[in-house]
Amino acid sequence: QKEVEQNSGPLSVPEGAIASLNCTYSDRVSQSFFWYRQYSGKSPELIMSIYSNGDKEDGRFTAQLNKASQYVSLLIRDSQPSDSATYLCAVNRGYSTLTFGKGTMLLVSP
Amino acid sequence: KAGVTQTPRYLIKTRGQQVTLSCSPISGHRSVSWYQQTPGQGLQFLFEYFSETQRNKGNFPGRFSGRQFSNSRSEMNVSTLELGDSALYLCASSFRGRTGGTGELFFGEGSRLTVL
């Protein structure tokens, strides 16, 4: 079983819709979870971090964590074409080391 | 505040050669980590350094090595290059690190290595 799994997509949503991105992880002791966004040809950038069960909101982004189910999700409300990118789920392995999923490509059509 | 700087941005090598990549972290960041990104495998962790000490190492062969200097700058080296080493090598820095760690990484633009 892969450590961090994501649907590769692409996930296509119309502009203004809610995009829902999902991620599962295998290591039950993981405590810190992150979502990075990577535009084509660019490096990843951190958009959300979540450490406790429940929801964490930041602007149009909401991260959700369920440690019992080993599940992390990212909701993007009012999706914009500029949100089109690959979204990487990451789990902290200790210190500043992350295990990344392979990412989900999101396409937002005008 | 300047971001993470990686050099060179692009390089082409042939099989059997070696390569050294350099990374300057954000000022004040003492943790530096390296990742390899390929279309097939995604982002894979190579190693992480804090205060010149390697704290974590990924599952890569011994041909991959790294070091960190007292000013937190880091280098990674790949010896005896193979075709499969062609990838984007990303360096990331983070602020905290001594007593634990943070996954809040700031990535450089990467060094794209092509092995012919």
Interface residues (C-beta under 8 A of the other chain):
Chain A: S32 F33 F34 K42 S43 P44 E45 L46 S49 L88 A90 V91 N92 R93 G94 Y95 S96 T97 L98 T99 F100 G101 K102 G103
Chain B: S31 S33 Y35 Q41 G42 L43 Q44 F45 E48 F50 R55 N56 L90 A92 S94 R96 G97 G100 G101 T102 G103 E104 L105 F106 F107 G108 E109 G110
